[in-house]
Amino acid sequence: MNLISLLADGLKLFHIFDLVLIASSLTAAVLGAIFIPLFRRHGQHFKELHAMASRTLVESTSIMLFGKFGKKVQSEFLGKTLTNMFGTVLSELITAWDETHENAIVVPDDEDQAAHMRYFASAEASCFILQSQGLGVYFRNMEVIGTSPEYPFSRILVAVACPKADRLTTHRHPRIIAISESDLMRIADDPDTQPQWDTQDGWTWLDVLREMAKLYRTGKQNGIEVLELPNAHKPMNTELG
């Protein structure tokens, strides 16, 4: 009798355990049906926000003026423009450039696209440079040339650059970079040139300028435009005119 009672109690416990297991499984299934789609939607929403933030960052292109003063590179932020103003094909090329190329200077393979990029970048850069106040120190540092003392000018080189994201600690975004021909050559010829900041970003942009100088000197100028802007900040070197 005691054995039968023990067996009966055991069966009851077994059934209770089964019921608990079934209830737990059903609860897990219900919670999974409710929360898994929520988590999935949340994850998708997060991905969309991240993608939106990335697109927002590359949708604008900064315009920077660089110069060499003594042994050090200096730069000024002049403004920004919308990357899509380059046009659909070029804007897609520029924003994805660092993902498919090792070099930072954007050089389109298509001649017409390259010409259009140079034209737009140089037009934006010249507009900001000529309108900016307080850039006299940059112009006084530039080599002045020209055909007449009445119109002294300096050569300013313009390119679009987008270094690889892992070379920068800041958010990646394209930049139109402008620098006088004389300053760029002085950077290229002086191995002791120091970056504006002794940081990863500072050294990266110094490397970008050296890359630009190498392209310019070797005649691979598809991605570089030459501007001749008036410079009345110091007398013209008539020997160079």
C-alpha positions as CSV (number, residue, x, y, z in Angstrom):
1,M,0.0,0.0,0.0
2,N,2.8,2.3,0.9
3,L,4.5,1.4,-2.4
4,I,1.4,2.2,-4.4
5,S,1.0,5.5,-2.6
6,L,4.6,6.4,-3.4
7,L,4.1,5.5,-7.0
8,A,0.9,7.6,-7.1
9,D,2.7,10.6,-5.6
10,G,5.6,10.1,-8.0
11,L,3.2,10.2,-11.0
12,K,1.6,13.3,-9.6
13,L,4.9,15.0,-9.4
14,F,5.8,13.8,-12.8
15,H,2.5,15.3,-14.2
16,I,3.1,18.5,-12.3
17,F,6.7,18.7,-13.8
18,D,5.2,18.1,-17.3
19,L,2.6,20.8,-16.7
20,V,5.3,23.2,-15.6
21,L,7.5,22.3,-18.6
22,I,4.6,22.8,-21.0
23,A,3.6,26.0,-19.3
24,S,7.2,27.3,-19.5
25,S,7.4,26.3,-23.2
26,L,4.2,28.0,-24.0
27,T,5.2,31.2,-22.1
28,A,8.6,31.2,-23.9
29,A,6.8,30.8,-27.2
30,V,4.3,33.6,-26.5
31,L,7.1,36.0,-25.3
32,G,9.2,35.1,-28.3
33,A,6.3,35.8,-30.6
34,I,5.8,39.2,-29.0
35,F,9.4,40.3,-28.3
36,I,11.5,38.8,-31.1
37,P,9.7,40.9,-33.8
38,L,10.1,43.9,-31.5
39,F,13.8,43.3,-31.1
40,R,14.1,42.7,-34.9
41,R,12.3,45.9,-35.7
42,H,14.4,47.7,-33.1
43,G,17.6,46.3,-34.7
44,Q,16.5,47.3,-38.1
45,H,15.6,50.8,-36.9
46,F,19.0,51.1,-35.4
47,K,20.6,50.0,-38.6
48,E,18.5,52.6,-40.5
49,L,19.5,55.3,-38.1
50,H,23.1,54.4,-38.4
51,A,22.9,54.4,-42.2
52,M,21.0,57.7,-42.1
53,A,23.7,59.2,-39.9
54,S,26.4,57.9,-42.2
55,R,24.6,59.3,-45.3
56,T,24.2,62.7,-43.5
57,L,27.9,62.9,-42.8
58,V,28.9,62.2,-46.4
59,E,26.1,64.3,-47.9
60,S,28.1,67.4,-47.1
61,T,31.7,68.1,-48.3
62,S,33.9,70.4,-46.3
63,I,36.0,73.0,-48.0
64,M,39.5,73.4,-46.5
65,L,42.4,75.8,-47.2
66,F,45.8,74.5,-46.3
67,G,49.2,76.3,-46.1
68,K,52.7,75.8,-44.9
69,F,54.1,78.2,-42.3
70,G,57.7,77.5,-41.3
71,K,57.8,73.8,-40.7
72,K,54.1,73.3,-40.0
73,V,51.0,72.8,-42.0
74,Q,48.0,75.0,-41.0
75,S,44.4,74.8,-42.3
76,E,41.2,76.8,-42.2
77,F,37.6,75.5,-42.6
78,L,36.0,77.8,-45.2
79,G,32.5,76.2,-45.4
80,K,30.8,73.2,-46.9
81,T,28.7,72.3,-49.9
82,L,26.2,69.4,-50.6
83,T,28.0,66.4,-52.0
84,N,25.1,65.7,-54.3
85,M,25.7,69.0,-56.1
86,F,28.5,67.1,-57.9
87,G,25.8,65.2,-59.6
88,T,24.5,61.7,-59.0
89,V,27.3,59.7,-60.5
90,L,30.1,61.7,-59.0
91,S,28.5,62.0,-55.6
92,E,28.2,58.2,-55.4
93,L,31.8,57.8,-56.5
94,I,33.0,60.4,-54.0
95,T,31.1,59.1,-51.0
96,A,32.2,55.5,-51.6
97,W,35.7,56.4,-52.7
98,D,37.5,55.3,-49.4
99,E,35.7,51.9,-49.6
100,T,37.2,51.0,-53.0
101,H,40.5,52.9,-53.2
102,E,43.6,53.1,-51.2
103,N,44.5,56.6,-52.3
104,A,42.7,59.5,-50.7
105,I,42.6,61.9,-53.7
106,V,39.5,61.3,-55.8
107,V,40.5,60.7,-59.5
108,P,37.6,59.6,-61.7
109,D,38.5,57.3,-64.5
110,D,36.0,59.0,-66.9
111,E,37.6,62.2,-68.4
112,D,34.3,64.0,-68.5
113,Q,33.4,63.2,-64.9
114,A,36.9,64.2,-63.8
115,A,36.6,67.5,-65.7
116,H,33.1,68.2,-64.1
117,M,34.4,67.3,-60.6
118,R,37.4,69.7,-61.0
119,Y,35.2,72.4,-62.3
120,F,32.7,72.2,-59.5
121,A,35.3,71.8,-56.7
122,S,37.4,74.7,-57.9
123,A,34.3,76.9,-58.3
124,E,33.2,76.2,-54.8
125,A,36.7,76.7,-53.4
126,S,37.4,79.9,-55.2
127,C,34.1,81.4,-54.1
128,F,34.8,80.6,-50.5
129,I,38.4,81.7,-50.6
130,L,37.7,85.1,-52.3
131,Q,34.8,85.8,-49.8
132,S,36.6,84.7,-46.7
133,Q,38.1,87.4,-44.4
134,G,41.3,87.0,-42.5
135,L,43.1,84.8,-45.1
136,G,45.7,87.5,-45.8
137,V,48.3,85.5,-43.9
138,Y,47.8,82.6,-46.3
139,F,48.0,84.9,-49.4
140,R,51.1,86.6,-48.1
141,N,52.7,83.2,-47.8
142,M,51.9,82.3,-51.4
143,E,54.2,82.7,-54.3
144,V,53.0,85.6,-56.5
145,I,53.2,85.4,-60.3
146,G,51.5,87.0,-63.2
147,T,51.9,88.6,-66.6
148,S,51.6,92.1,-65.3
149,P,52.2,93.9,-62.0
150,E,48.7,95.2,-62.4
151,Y,47.3,91.7,-61.9
152,P,49.4,89.6,-59.5
153,F,48.0,86.2,-58.9
154,S,48.8,82.9,-57.2
155,R,48.3,79.4,-58.3
156,I,46.0,77.4,-56.0
157,L,45.6,73.7,-56.5
158,V,42.2,72.1,-55.7
159,A,41.3,68.4,-55.3
160,V,38.6,66.3,-53.6
161,A,39.8,63.9,-51.0
162,C,38.2,61.1,-48.9
163,P,40.7,59.2,-46.9
164,K,39.9,55.7,-45.6
165,A,37.7,55.7,-42.4
166,D,40.3,53.8,-40.4
167,R,42.9,56.5,-41.0
168,L,40.7,59.1,-39.2
169,T,39.4,59.3,-35.7
170,T,36.7,61.8,-36.7
171,H,33.7,61.0,-38.9
172,R,34.7,60.4,-42.4
173,H,33.4,62.8,-45.0
174,P,34.7,64.2,-48.3
175,R,36.7,67.4,-48.4
176,I,37.6,69.9,-51.1
177,I,41.2,70.8,-50.3
178,A,42.9,73.9,-51.6
179,I,46.5,74.8,-51.3
180,S,48.9,77.1,-53.2
181,E,51.2,75.4,-55.6
182,S,54.2,76.9,-53.9
183,D,53.1,75.7,-50.4
184,L,52.3,72.2,-51.7
185,M,55.8,71.9,-53.3
186,R,57.4,73.1,-50.1
187,I,55.6,70.4,-48.2
188,A,56.7,67.8,-50.8
189,D,60.3,68.9,-50.7
190,D,60.6,69.2,-46.9
191,P,60.6,65.8,-45.1
192,D,60.6,67.5,-41.8
193,T,57.2,69.2,-42.4
194,Q,55.0,68.8,-39.3
195,P,51.2,68.4,-39.3
196,Q,48.8,70.9,-37.9
197,W,48.1,68.6,-35.0
198,D,50.3,65.8,-33.7
199,T,47.4,63.3,-34.0
200,Q,46.4,60.5,-36.3
201,D,44.1,62.9,-38.2
202,G,46.8,65.5,-38.5
203,W,49.3,63.1,-40.0
204,T,46.7,61.6,-42.3
205,W,46.0,65.0,-43.8
206,L,49.7,65.7,-44.2
207,D,49.9,62.4,-46.1
208,V,47.0,63.4,-48.3
209,L,48.8,66.6,-49.2
210,R,52.0,64.7,-50.0
211,E,49.9,62.3,-52.2
212,M,48.4,65.3,-53.9
213,A,51.9,66.8,-54.6
214,K,53.0,63.5,-56.1
215,L,50.1,63.3,-58.4
216,Y,50.6,66.9,-59.5
217,R,54.3,66.5,-60.1
218,T,53.9,63.3,-62.1
219,G,51.4,64.9,-64.4
220,K,48.5,62.7,-63.1
221,Q,46.3,65.7,-62.7
222,N,42.8,64.3,-63.6
223,G,41.7,65.0,-60.0
224,I,43.5,68.3,-59.5
225,E,42.4,71.7,-60.8
226,V,44.7,74.8,-61.0
227,L,43.2,78.1,-60.0
228,E,44.8,81.4,-60.6
229,L,43.4,83.8,-58.1
230,P,44.3,87.5,-57.7
231,N,46.7,88.1,-54.9
232,A,47.3,91.7,-53.9
233,H,48.8,90.9,-50.4
234,K,52.4,91.2,-51.5
235,P,54.3,92.5,-54.5
236,M,54.6,90.3,-57.6
237,N,57.9,88.5,-58.2
238,T,58.6,89.9,-61.7
239,E,61.3,87.3,-62.3
240,L,58.6,84.6,-62.2
241,G,56.0,86.5,-64.3
